[in-house]
Amino acid sequence: MDFKITEEYALELDNKDPLKEYRSQFHIPVINGKESIYFTGNSLGLQPKTTKQYLEEELEDWKNLGVEGHFHAKHRPWFHYHKFTKVLLAEIVGAKPIEVVSMNNLTSNLHLMMVSFYQPTNKRYKIIMEGGAFPSDQYAVESQVKFHGLKPSEAIVEIFPRSGEDTLRTEDIIDVIKEHGGSVALVLFSGVQYYTGQYFDIRSITSSAHEVGAFAGFDLAHAVGNVKLDLHDSGADFATWCSYKYLNSGPGGVSGIFVHERHANNSELPRFAGWWGHDEGQRFKMEKGFIPMEGADGWQLSNVNVLSSAAHLASLKIFEEAGLEALRKKSSQLTNYLRYLLKSLNSDLINIITPDSEGAYGCQLSIVIKEKGKKVFDELTKAGVIADWREPEVIRVAPVPLYNTFKDVYTFYSILKKTMNL
Ligand SMILES: *Cc1c(COP(=O)(O)O)cnc(C)c1O
């Protein structure tokens, strides 16, 4: 990679960036009178300027129409709201429209998916997952296991990196799945690991889960809107994600699920039901007897959270316009530039734990700064960088292609260099 270590060069890259206009479509937080270097789009994406209008349209329809807004809203009739996000989301996760729906929140959806895809028997009862998964996922899995009367220590198999390594090798994941074979009920991984930034090989993990007769599911909280996903072709049974990280849909925003087409009409799968998953044509007959909608829609419980979905829609339109391919291309350039600059510091104190092989990372770099990590982090914050400190020792930075610049990356590097006296 022939990048250069000058501010002029960073500005030149910005100038040539085909997506450069998108930054102005977002509100950038200001610190001490200056636009911050916002590197936490992996935690809470920034607000698109169009979000306000989408929300106001819903408020207006509610104000003017009351309940009539369900079918006669001037802008987007609420009854159909989940359909407005469907095609855009399908594109983003590499799925067919029938396989996705936006609904609820992430951890709730993870539970709903496990209701369907974790049905332990005496022989087949284990869940294999990455060690150090996001705590909410750990709690969800443990409580599901206990709900079925099993012991987490016996039913949950966590995979950790080899000693001296920071991230998992796909071959090791596959070996563990094989080793546990017919006792595995579910293999549940994140798409991009929140702590290390590692993008797992969804396709290989899915195939080896299927080889031993287990289901494969993925938590894509840090993958959606970040890396290229091919959920349908990967064969994964289910996935779920949130919309407030890379998808910029606002704090606590509506989540989404993917259920593979092969389960679209699978009546063998148990599920928790609600009226919004019931056959749409019959829904208002208010009759007994649940008839699930085909595909992911059949997992819906409640009527759509319209305000949150409006914010979601505003953001998804930007993704559609910018194009996933262009976003991915800029993203890898930004992240590669950041890695290049950090490596040029040639310091034993800095260790980037995010893998560097193509296809094994997204926007985020997880940087361990030995000895004085927290102190360096605090200095960065003072200098106007919004990054993320994760215990025990990692600074996570995620330059995102929609609104971050090469200049942001360069300035971050200069501040870090100065702070560490390198
Ligand atoms: C962000 C994140 C969550 C958060 O869950 P919510 O239900 O949206 O609060 C859960 N799991 C992972 C892996 C995450 O990255």
The ligand as an SDF file (V2000), in Angstrom:
LIG
                    3D

 15 15  0  0  0  0  0  0  0  0999 V2000
  -24.7010   -3.3610   20.3460 C   0  0  0  0  0  0  0  0  0  0  0  0
  -24.8950   -4.8120   20.5830 C   0  0  0  0  0  0  0  0  0  0  0  0
  -25.9990   -5.2850   21.3120 C   0  0  0  0  0  0  0  0  0  0  0  0
  -26.9790   -4.3520   21.9440 C   0  0  0  0  0  0  0  0  0  0  0  0
  -28.2130   -4.9610   22.1430 O   0  0  0  0  0  0  0  0  0  0  0  0
  -29.5710   -4.1420   22.2100 P   0  0  0  0  0  0  0  0  0  0  0  0
  -30.5800   -5.1810   22.4140 O   0  0  0  0  0  0  0  0  0  0  0  0
  -29.7020   -3.3860   20.9130 O   0  0  0  0  0  0  0  0  0  0  0  0
  -29.4520   -3.1750   23.3580 O   0  0  0  0  0  0  0  0  0  0  0  0
  -26.1340   -6.6650   21.4390 C   0  0  0  0  0  0  0  0  0  0  0  0
  -25.2510   -7.5240   20.8990 N   0  0  0  0  0  0  0  0  0  0  0  0
  -24.1770   -7.0920   20.1900 C   0  0  0  0  0  0  0  0  0  0  0  0
  -23.2190   -8.0770   19.6100 C   0  0  0  0  0  0  0  0  0  0  0  0
  -23.9620   -5.7280   20.0320 C   0  0  0  0  0  0  0  0  0  0  0  0
  -22.8790   -5.3130   19.3710 O   0  0  0  0  0  0  0  0  0  0  0  0
  1  2  1  0
  2  3  1  0
  2 14  2  0
  3  4  1  0
  3 10  2  0
  4  5  1  0
  5  6  1  0
  6  7  2  0
  6  8  1  0
  6  9  1  0
 10 11  1  0
 11 12  2  0
 12 13  1  0
 12 14  1  0
 14 15  1  0
M  END
$$$$
